[in-house]
Amino acid sequence: METRFTRGKSAILERPLSRPKTEVSVSAFALLFSEVVQYCQSRVYSVTELQARLSELGQRVGASLLDVLVLREKNGKRETKVLNILLFIKVSVWRALFGKEADKLEQANDDDKTGFPAKVTVHWHKGTTLMIKFDEAVIARDKALEGR
């Protein structure tokens, strides 16, 4: 491949896929967020519809972000064990979203049966707490994987 057009720089096909981490200014993010909310707001007739539309949009953005992070940091390999998934969220996802690792990861030992697909709820307990409930089948699968 000829590199005569790059003048001292590497050819575009030779550059790595991973990009350096960059930050977006808060004002640019605020403007984009405001425009998204206004766009969604102009196309609904109730607060419930607005919440549903924003939730759907957030899920799509979150799934895309997760795909990018898995590709960049795990080379496309998804975790299969629950603990490893939670550690990935605690370290990689949190750092991508908030610029730092999550403070702590705790496991609650209550009698509540938990499920996957996960149901995530937000609570306030000495700070913001995200509670993730997994399905009993996921817990059984995870225990079976530990036995291997």
C-alpha positions as CSV (number, residue, x, y, z in Angstrom):
1,M,0.0,0.0,0.0
2,E,1.3,3.4,-0.9
3,T,1.7,6.0,1.8
4,R,2.5,9.0,-0.3
5,F,-0.6,10.9,0.7
6,T,0.0,10.6,4.5
7,R,3.3,12.6,4.6
8,G,4.9,11.1,7.6
9,K,1.7,9.8,9.3
10,S,0.7,6.2,9.3
11,A,-1.9,5.1,6.8
12,I,-5.4,5.0,8.0
13,L,-5.7,1.2,7.6
14,E,-2.6,0.7,9.8
15,R,-4.1,2.6,12.8
16,P,-5.5,0.7,15.7
17,L,-9.2,0.4,16.1
18,S,-9.2,1.5,19.7
19,R,-9.5,5.3,20.1
20,P,-8.0,7.4,22.8
21,K,-10.4,8.4,25.5
22,T,-11.7,11.9,25.1
23,E,-14.0,14.0,27.1
24,V,-17.0,16.0,25.9
25,S,-17.6,19.4,27.4
26,V,-20.5,19.7,29.8
27,S,-22.1,22.5,27.8
28,A,-22.0,20.4,24.6
29,F,-23.6,17.4,26.4
30,A,-26.2,19.6,28.0
31,L,-27.2,21.1,24.6
32,L,-27.4,17.7,23.0
33,F,-29.5,16.3,26.0
34,S,-31.8,19.3,25.9
35,E,-32.4,18.9,22.2
36,V,-33.1,15.2,22.5
37,V,-35.6,15.9,25.3
38,Q,-37.3,18.7,23.3
39,Y,-37.4,16.5,20.2
40,C,-39.1,13.6,22.2
41,Q,-41.4,16.1,24.0
42,S,-42.7,17.5,20.7
43,R,-43.8,14.1,19.5
44,V,-45.8,12.9,22.6
45,Y,-49.1,13.9,24.3
46,S,-48.4,12.9,27.9
47,V,-45.7,12.6,30.5
48,T,-46.0,8.8,30.5
49,E,-45.4,8.7,26.7
50,L,-42.4,11.0,27.2
51,Q,-40.9,8.8,29.9
52,A,-41.4,5.7,27.7
53,R,-39.8,7.4,24.7
54,L,-36.8,8.6,26.7
55,S,-36.4,5.2,28.3
56,E,-36.4,3.5,25.0
57,L,-33.9,5.9,23.6
58,G,-31.7,5.5,26.7
59,Q,-31.8,1.7,26.4
60,R,-30.7,1.9,22.8
61,V,-27.8,4.3,23.6
62,G,-26.8,2.2,26.6
63,A,-26.8,-1.0,24.6
64,S,-24.7,0.6,21.9
65,L,-22.3,1.9,24.5
66,L,-22.0,-1.5,26.1
67,D,-21.3,-3.0,22.7
68,V,-18.5,-0.5,22.1
69,L,-17.0,-1.1,25.5
70,V,-17.0,-4.9,25.2
71,L,-15.4,-4.6,21.7
72,R,-12.7,-2.1,22.9
73,E,-11.9,-3.6,26.3
74,K,-12.7,-7.3,25.9
75,N,-12.0,-7.7,22.2
76,G,-15.7,-8.7,21.7
77,K,-15.7,-11.4,24.3
78,R,-18.7,-11.1,26.6
79,E,-18.5,-12.3,30.2
80,T,-20.7,-15.3,31.1
81,K,-20.3,-15.3,34.9
82,V,-22.5,-12.9,37.0
83,L,-19.6,-11.7,39.2
84,N,-17.4,-10.9,36.1
85,I,-20.3,-9.1,34.5
86,L,-20.8,-7.0,37.7
87,L,-17.1,-6.3,37.9
88,F,-17.0,-5.2,34.3
89,I,-19.9,-2.8,35.0
90,K,-18.2,-1.5,38.2
91,V,-14.9,-0.8,36.5
92,S,-15.2,-0.3,32.7
93,V,-18.8,0.9,32.3
94,W,-18.7,3.2,35.3
95,R,-15.4,4.7,34.1
96,A,-16.8,5.3,30.7
97,L,-19.9,7.0,32.0
98,F,-18.6,8.9,35.1
99,G,-14.8,9.1,34.6
100,K,-14.0,6.9,37.6
101,E,-14.6,3.4,38.9
102,A,-17.7,2.8,41.0
103,D,-17.0,3.0,44.7
104,K,-17.9,-0.5,45.8
105,L,-19.7,-3.6,44.7
106,E,-21.8,-5.4,47.3
107,Q,-23.7,-8.6,47.2
108,A,-26.9,-8.7,49.2
109,N,-27.8,-12.0,50.8
110,D,-31.5,-11.8,51.2
111,D,-34.3,-14.3,50.5
112,D,-35.4,-12.5,47.3
113,K,-35.1,-14.6,44.2
114,T,-33.4,-12.7,41.5
115,G,-33.6,-12.7,37.7
116,F,-31.9,-12.1,34.3
117,P,-32.8,-10.2,32.2
118,A,-32.0,-8.1,35.1
119,K,-34.3,-5.6,36.7
120,V,-32.3,-2.6,37.9
121,T,-33.7,-0.2,40.5
122,V,-32.1,2.9,42.0
123,H,-32.1,3.4,45.8
124,W,-30.6,5.9,48.2
125,H,-28.6,4.2,51.0
126,K,-25.4,6.1,52.0
127,G,-25.2,7.3,48.4
128,T,-26.9,6.2,45.2
129,T,-27.3,2.4,45.0
130,L,-28.2,0.4,41.9
131,M,-29.8,-2.9,42.8
132,I,-29.7,-5.6,40.1
133,K,-32.0,-8.6,40.5
134,F,-31.2,-11.7,38.5
135,D,-33.5,-14.6,37.6
136,E,-33.1,-17.9,39.5
137,A,-32.1,-19.6,36.2
138,V,-29.2,-17.2,35.8
139,I,-28.0,-17.9,39.4
140,A,-28.3,-21.7,38.7
141,R,-26.4,-21.3,35.5
142,D,-23.7,-19.3,37.2
143,K,-23.3,-22.0,39.9
144,A,-23.0,-24.6,37.2
145,L,-20.3,-22.6,35.5
146,E,-18.4,-22.4,38.8
147,G,-18.3,-26.2,38.9
148,R,-16.5,-26.5,35.6
